[in-house]
Amino acid sequence: MPEHIRLLLRSILVYIFKIVFVVIFIASVFKYAGPIPLSVNTKTLDKDTTFYVSDEASVFVKPDIATVTLAITTNSLKAQEAKDTANNVINKITEELKKLGVKEENIKTTGFNIYPNYSNEGRTITSYSGNVSLEVKEKDLERINTIIDTALANGANQVSGLSFDVEDRDKAVDEARALAIKKAKMKAEKVAKESGIKLGRVLNVSEFYPFNYGSLGKLSAAEGLGGGGGQTEIQPGQTEIRVNVTLSYETL
């Protein structure tokens, strides 16, 4: 046999031997090691199953307490004189209010200021002003007009901040909350029906109380500020108590 043929056959046999060896090796690995594990990662997204609805309700109640601010502003060439004049007037007003039956704890000083007034050029002090203010609370609403007139008659030249409120709000708040929850439930049922959502139980109720300023009283006979008008007339109106609620439902 020629030499080149013998070399070719030898190369073929070596190649076949290598292939057989690799196959036998792989087979032995599967036999003794077992199947190769297959790893699969799965991720489950949480679904939001909560439905929220909000509503609010108001109740209007008759106020039982009034608050008013009475003040005096004076002018003088000297700061001490401006202060003394303002103090004398406010002390006189306080004494007269006590005579009317206003309790001392319901009369509170809320402002005391002494400040200079300047010329048009802003360089020279021309005078001084003194300002003292009192906040007065009164439960007898029919007497608030007399309180204002008494203060004006004794030197007050500013009346502001007249408002009416409810001292005990709990009952009114409970009523407003119940109405707000009822409205919120009705809204939830309507929206759920229209959108095809099936509601479960109520999971949580949160409430919020928008700041209620009370009712602002109407002050007539404003000409009385000058001391020559008729008696001041007060209309307390009604006070609004408002509650906002948010309900959260589970969805089925």
C-alpha positions as CSV (number, residue, x, y, z in Angstrom):
1,M,0.0,0.0,0.0
2,P,1.4,3.3,-0.9
3,E,2.7,5.4,1.9
4,H,0.4,8.4,1.4
5,I,-2.7,6.2,1.5
6,R,-1.6,4.6,4.7
7,L,-1.1,8.1,6.3
8,L,-4.5,9.2,5.2
9,L,-6.2,6.2,6.7
10,R,-4.3,6.7,10.0
11,S,-5.5,10.4,10.2
12,I,-9.1,9.2,9.6
13,L,-8.9,6.6,12.3
14,V,-7.5,9.1,14.8
15,Y,-10.3,11.6,14.0
16,I,-13.0,8.9,14.5
17,F,-11.4,7.8,17.7
18,K,-11.5,11.4,19.0
19,I,-15.2,11.7,18.1
20,V,-16.0,8.4,19.9
21,F,-14.1,9.5,22.9
22,V,-16.0,12.8,23.2
23,V,-19.4,11.0,22.8
24,I,-18.5,8.5,25.5
25,F,-17.4,11.3,27.8
26,I,-20.6,13.3,27.4
27,A,-22.7,10.1,27.9
28,S,-20.9,9.3,31.2
29,V,-21.5,12.9,32.4
30,F,-25.3,12.6,31.9
31,K,-25.3,9.1,33.5
32,Y,-23.6,10.0,36.7
33,A,-24.4,13.7,37.1
34,G,-28.1,13.4,36.3
35,P,-30.1,15.9,34.2
36,I,-28.9,19.5,34.0
37,P,-31.3,21.7,36.0
38,L,-33.3,24.4,34.1
39,S,-33.8,27.7,36.1
40,V,-36.9,29.9,35.3
41,N,-37.4,33.3,37.1
42,T,-41.0,34.5,37.4
43,K,-42.2,37.9,38.6
44,T,-45.7,38.5,39.8
45,L,-46.9,42.1,39.7
46,D,-49.1,43.1,42.6
47,K,-52.5,44.4,41.4
48,D,-54.0,47.5,43.0
49,T,-57.3,46.3,44.4
50,T,-58.3,49.4,46.3
51,F,-60.9,51.9,45.2
52,Y,-61.0,55.4,46.7
53,V,-63.8,57.9,46.9
54,S,-64.1,61.3,48.6
55,D,-67.0,63.6,49.4
56,E,-67.9,66.3,51.9
57,A,-70.9,67.6,53.7
58,S,-71.8,70.7,55.7
59,V,-74.3,71.5,58.4
60,F,-75.4,75.0,59.4
61,V,-76.0,75.7,63.0
62,K,-77.0,78.8,65.1
63,P,-73.8,80.3,66.6
64,D,-73.6,80.7,70.3
65,I,-70.5,82.9,70.7
66,A,-69.3,86.1,69.2
67,T,-65.9,87.6,68.8
68,V,-65.1,91.2,68.0
69,T,-61.9,93.4,68.0
70,L,-62.1,96.9,69.5
71,A,-59.2,99.3,69.1
72,I,-58.1,102.9,69.6
73,T,-55.4,104.7,67.6
74,T,-54.2,108.1,69.0
75,N,-51.8,110.7,67.7
76,S,-49.5,113.0,69.7
77,L,-46.3,115.0,69.3
78,K,-44.6,112.7,72.0
79,A,-44.5,109.0,72.1
80,Q,-45.3,108.9,75.8
81,E,-48.4,111.0,75.3
82,A,-49.6,108.7,72.5
83,K,-49.1,105.7,74.7
84,D,-50.8,107.2,77.7
85,T,-53.8,108.4,75.7
86,A,-54.3,105.0,74.1
87,N,-53.9,103.2,77.5
88,N,-56.4,105.5,79.2
89,V,-59.0,104.9,76.5
90,I,-58.6,101.2,76.4
91,N,-58.7,100.9,80.2
92,K,-61.9,102.9,80.3
93,I,-63.4,100.7,77.6
94,T,-62.4,97.6,79.6
95,E,-64.0,98.9,82.8
96,E,-67.3,99.7,81.0
97,L,-67.4,96.3,79.4
98,K,-67.0,94.6,82.8
99,K,-69.9,96.8,84.1
100,L,-72.0,95.3,81.2
101,G,-71.3,91.8,82.5
102,V,-68.5,90.8,80.1
103,K,-66.2,88.4,82.0
104,E,-62.6,89.5,82.5
105,E,-61.2,86.3,80.9
106,N,-63.2,87.1,77.8
107,I,-61.3,90.4,77.3
108,K,-57.8,90.0,75.9
109,T,-55.3,92.6,74.7
110,T,-54.2,91.5,71.2
111,G,-52.1,94.5,70.1
112,F,-50.0,97.3,71.5
113,N,-48.0,99.5,69.2
114,I,-46.3,102.9,69.4
115,Y,-44.7,104.2,66.2
116,P,-43.4,107.4,64.7
117,N,-45.0,109.3,61.8
118,Y,-42.6,110.9,59.3
119,S,-42.8,113.9,57.0
120,N,-43.3,113.5,53.3
121,E,-39.6,113.5,52.8
122,G,-39.3,110.7,55.3
123,R,-36.5,112.3,57.3
124,T,-38.3,114.1,60.1
125,I,-40.6,112.7,62.8
126,T,-43.7,114.8,62.9
127,S,-45.8,112.9,65.5
128,Y,-46.3,109.5,67.2
129,S,-49.2,107.1,67.1
130,G,-50.4,104.7,69.7
131,N,-52.6,101.7,69.0
132,V,-54.1,99.3,71.4
133,S,-56.6,96.6,70.5
134,L,-58.8,94.2,72.5
135,E,-60.4,91.0,71.5
136,V,-63.8,90.5,73.2
137,K,-65.8,87.3,73.3
138,E,-69.4,87.2,74.3
139,K,-71.9,84.3,74.6
140,D,-74.9,86.6,74.9
141,L,-75.3,87.4,71.2
142,E,-78.0,90.0,71.9
143,R,-75.5,92.0,74.0
144,I,-72.8,92.2,71.3
145,N,-74.3,95.3,69.8
146,T,-74.3,97.0,73.2
147,I,-70.6,96.0,73.7
148,I,-69.7,97.7,70.4
149,D,-71.7,100.9,71.1
150,T,-70.2,101.1,74.6
151,A,-66.7,100.8,73.3
152,L,-67.3,103.5,70.7
153,A,-68.9,105.8,73.2
154,N,-65.8,105.5,75.4
155,G,-63.2,106.3,72.8
156,A,-62.7,103.3,70.5
157,N,-62.4,104.4,66.9
158,Q,-61.9,101.0,65.2
159,V,-64.2,97.9,65.2
160,S,-63.1,94.8,63.2
161,G,-63.1,91.0,63.1
162,L,-66.7,90.5,64.1
163,S,-67.5,86.8,63.8
164,F,-69.7,84.2,65.2
165,D,-69.0,80.6,66.0
166,V,-70.1,77.5,67.8
167,E,-68.4,76.8,71.1
168,D,-69.1,73.0,71.2
169,R,-68.7,71.7,67.7
170,D,-68.7,68.0,68.4
171,K,-72.4,67.4,67.7
172,A,-72.3,69.4,64.5
173,V,-69.1,67.6,63.4
174,D,-70.7,64.2,64.0
175,E,-73.7,65.1,61.9
176,A,-71.6,66.5,59.1
177,R,-69.4,63.4,59.1
178,A,-72.3,61.1,58.9
179,L,-73.7,63.0,55.9
180,A,-70.3,63.0,54.2
181,I,-69.9,59.2,54.6
182,K,-73.4,58.7,53.3
183,K,-72.7,60.8,50.2
184,A,-69.3,59.1,49.6
185,K,-71.0,55.7,49.7
186,M,-73.6,56.7,47.3
187,K,-70.9,58.1,44.9
188,A,-68.9,54.9,45.2
189,E,-71.8,52.7,44.4
190,K,-72.7,54.9,41.4
191,V,-69.2,55.1,40.0
192,A,-68.6,51.3,40.6
193,K,-71.9,50.5,38.7
194,E,-71.0,52.7,35.8
195,S,-67.5,51.4,35.5
196,G,-68.2,47.8,36.1
197,I,-66.2,47.6,39.3
198,K,-67.4,45.2,42.0
199,L,-66.9,46.7,45.5
200,G,-66.1,44.7,48.6
201,R,-65.9,46.0,52.2
202,V,-64.7,49.4,53.4
203,L,-61.1,49.1,54.4
204,N,-60.5,52.6,55.8
205,V,-62.1,55.9,56.5
206,S,-60.1,59.1,56.8
207,E,-61.6,62.5,57.5
208,F,-60.5,66.1,57.1
209,Y,-61.9,69.3,58.5
210,P,-61.5,72.3,56.3
211,F,-60.9,75.4,58.4
212,N,-64.2,77.0,59.2
213,Y,-64.1,80.7,59.9
214,G,-67.5,80.8,61.4
215,S,-70.0,83.3,60.1
216,L,-69.1,86.9,59.6
217,G,-71.5,89.2,61.3
218,K,-73.1,92.1,59.5
219,L,-72.5,95.5,61.2
220,S,-75.0,98.3,60.4
221,A,-75.3,101.9,61.6
222,A,-71.6,102.4,60.7
223,E,-72.1,106.1,61.1
224,G,-72.1,105.3,64.8
225,L,-68.3,105.1,64.6
226,G,-68.3,108.8,64.7
227,G,-70.4,108.8,67.9
228,G,-73.6,110.2,66.4
229,G,-75.4,107.3,64.8
230,G,-78.1,105.0,66.0
231,Q,-77.7,101.7,67.9
232,T,-75.5,99.1,66.2
233,E,-77.5,96.1,64.8
234,I,-75.9,92.7,64.6
235,Q,-77.1,89.8,62.4
236,P,-75.3,86.6,63.5
237,G,-76.6,84.4,60.7
238,Q,-75.5,80.7,60.8
239,T,-72.2,79.0,61.1
240,E,-71.1,76.3,58.6
241,I,-69.4,73.1,59.9
242,R,-67.8,71.2,57.1
243,V,-66.3,67.7,57.0
244,N,-64.5,65.9,54.2
245,V,-64.1,62.1,54.2
246,T,-62.3,59.6,52.0
247,L,-63.4,55.9,51.9
248,S,-61.2,53.1,50.6
249,Y,-62.9,49.9,49.3
250,E,-61.5,46.6,48.4
251,T,-62.5,45.5,44.9
252,L,-63.6,42.0,44.1
